[in-house]
Amino acid sequence: MQYYPMHVAGLDRKLPICKITDELYIGAFIIFGDAELTVACARELLKLVEEGSYDYMLTAEAKSIPLIHEMARQSGARKYFIARKGPKAYMPDPIHVEDCSITTSGTQKLFLGRDDAELIQGKRILLVDDVISTGGSLHAMEALVELSGGTVAGRIAVLAEGDTQNRDDIKFLAPLPVFNADGTVKA
């Protein structure tokens, strides 16, 4: 297996290069199970946003859950939201939007319970992700916030992959290139 050396939030990691299509390979950034990386990335992401600029944070299930939890813990937030990949029995009258992501095959749906949607109504929401690639998950979270009557206050991620690093509406800690089959960075 080939690896891409990554320096982010003061730490070094080796990302396995994984095939998405015959023409597209990505560096897999896996924050699950890496407590040191989660704590460091949460700390650095919080530095990117102005204190008091948002009311709540929202992320999509699943890889960013430990990240948003650590951000809430470090910032003293008492509540954050997770857009789930399926409706749960505890969700009263869930709302949903559809999402396309390069790391998930096909279309997926993201759900929020009506109770969470009501808390979002009229509030400023900071969108949090581990990696923003095509922006599909980000777009779906934006749609959930809009459907709930909230306002997107900002978009932050640990890594911006490929052309996403050129967007001026996203704050991120480090760029992540995409790769060719031989492991070289795609031009």
Number of C-alpha atoms within 10 A of each C-alpha: 6 13 15 20 11 16 13 17 18 9 11 11 14 14 16 18 22 18 15 14 11 8 10 14 22 28 22 17 19 16 18 14 9 10 13 10 20 23 18 17 25 23 17 17 20 15 10 13 16 8 10 7 12 17 17 20 24 25 24 23 17 14 16 23 22 19 27 25 22 20 24 18 14 13 13 9 14 9 12 19 22 22 25 17 18 14 18 13 9 8 14 13 12 18 19 21 18 17 20 18 17 16 11 10 9 9 11 16 17 23 25 27 21 16 13 18 20 14 14 25 16 14 18 20 25 22 24 27 24 25 25 26 22 17 17 16 25 24 15 23 28 21 19 24 24 16 16 21 17 20 19 21 16 17 20 23 23 27 23 26 20 19 14 19 19 11 9 7 10 15 19 20 17 17 20 24 21 20 21 17 18 10 18 14 15 15 8
